[in-house]
Amino acid sequence: MQGRASRRYDTRNQKPDAACRTRRLDWGCSVELNDLIGKEVVLDTAGSILYLGRLEAVTPEGFWLSEADVHDRDEGHMNKEHYVVEARRGGICPNRQRVMVMRSVVMSISALEDIVEQ
């Protein structure tokens, strides 16, 4: 990663800085997860909440998304799969500028572009 300065995670403001983007492997992330940085992703949970947004950073605590959509299937008429397919077709409709999703609640992560439309 040439040309990028090394920076650290600022826990005081709970905001990731470039360390989460440039020193990704130092956070124990796999190479595959690093490939998702900067892409639109879907974070699925065991519960009714679904997170969609641009993956900005991965920290030991969790995942930072920007232009994020936090969706609760219990508050809508679509199940998770249908909602994700609609987001793939029409784009993510953000309801948060940024959100930090705790690593402990995430069951799976995938690129939105990898969602199969049926």
C-alpha positions in Angstrom: 0.0 0.0 0.0 2.4 2.6 -1.2 1.7 6.3 -0.8 -0.6 6.0 2.2 0.3 7.4 5.6 -0.1 5.1 8.6 -2.7 6.5 11.1 -4.5 5.1 14.1 -8.0 4.4 15.2 -9.3 7.4 17.3 -11.3 5.8 20.1 -12.1 9.2 21.7 -14.4 10.2 18.9 -15.4 6.7 17.9 -14.5 7.4 14.3 -12.1 5.4 12.2 -9.3 7.3 10.6 -7.1 6.0 7.8 -5.5 3.3 10.0 -8.6 1.2 9.5 -8.3 1.6 5.8 -4.6 1.4 5.4 -3.5 -1.1 8.1 -6.4 -3.4 7.6 -4.5 -6.6 8.1 -3.2 -5.4 11.4 -6.8 -5.6 12.7 -6.9 -9.4 12.0 -9.0 -9.1 8.8 -8.7 -11.6 6.0 -7.5 -10.5 2.6 -11.1 -11.2 1.3 -12.6 -8.8 3.8 -10.0 -6.2 2.9 -11.3 -6.4 -0.7 -14.7 -5.2 0.5 -13.3 -1.9 1.8 -14.8 1.0 -0.2 -17.6 -1.2 -1.7 -21.3 -1.4 -0.9 -21.9 -4.3 1.4 -24.7 -6.1 3.2 -24.1 -7.0 6.9 -26.6 -9.6 8.0 -27.4 -10.3 11.7 -29.1 -13.2 13.4 -32.0 -10.9 14.4 -34.3 -8.7 12.3 -31.8 -6.0 11.6 -29.9 -5.7 8.3 -27.2 -3.2 7.5 -26.4 -1.9 4.0 -23.8 0.7 3.1 -20.3 1.5 1.9 -17.7 -0.3 4.1 -15.3 2.4 5.2 -13.3 0.6 7.8 -12.9 -2.6 9.9 -11.8 -2.3 13.5 -11.4 -4.8 16.3 -14.8 -3.6 17.5 -16.7 -3.8 14.3 -17.5 -2.4 10.9 -17.9 1.3 9.9 -20.4 2.0 7.1 -21.1 5.3 5.4 -24.3 6.2 3.5 -25.9 3.4 5.4 -29.4 1.9 5.5 -30.3 0.3 8.8 -33.4 -1.9 8.1 -35.5 -3.7 10.6 -37.6 -6.4 8.8 -40.1 -6.3 11.7 -41.0 -2.7 10.7 -41.5 -3.3 7.0 -43.3 -5.6 4.7 -40.2 -7.2 3.1 -38.1 -10.0 4.4 -34.3 -9.6 4.4 -33.7 -11.4 1.1 -36.3 -9.4 -0.8 -35.0 -6.1 0.7 -31.4 -6.9 -0.3 -32.5 -7.8 -3.9 -34.4 -4.5 -4.1 -31.3 -2.6 -2.9 -29.2 -4.4 -5.5 -31.7 -3.3 -8.2 -32.4 0.2 -7.1 -29.5 1.2 -4.9 -29.2 1.7 -1.2 -31.5 4.3 0.3 -29.4 5.7 3.2 -31.0 6.6 6.5 -27.7 7.1 8.3 -24.6 9.1 7.3 -22.4 6.7 9.2 -23.0 3.8 11.5 -20.7 1.5 13.4 -21.9 -2.1 13.5 -20.5 -4.2 16.3 -18.6 -7.2 15.1 -20.4 -9.5 17.6 -23.8 -9.0 15.9 -22.7 -9.6 12.3 -23.4 -13.1 11.0 -22.3 -12.5 7.4 -20.9 -9.9 5.1 -21.1 -9.8 1.4 -20.7 -7.2 -1.4 -24.0 -5.9 -2.7 -22.8 -6.6 -6.2 -22.6 -10.3 -5.3 -26.3 -10.5 -4.5 -28.1 -12.8 -6.9 -31.3 -11.4 -8.3 -34.0 -14.1 -8.7 
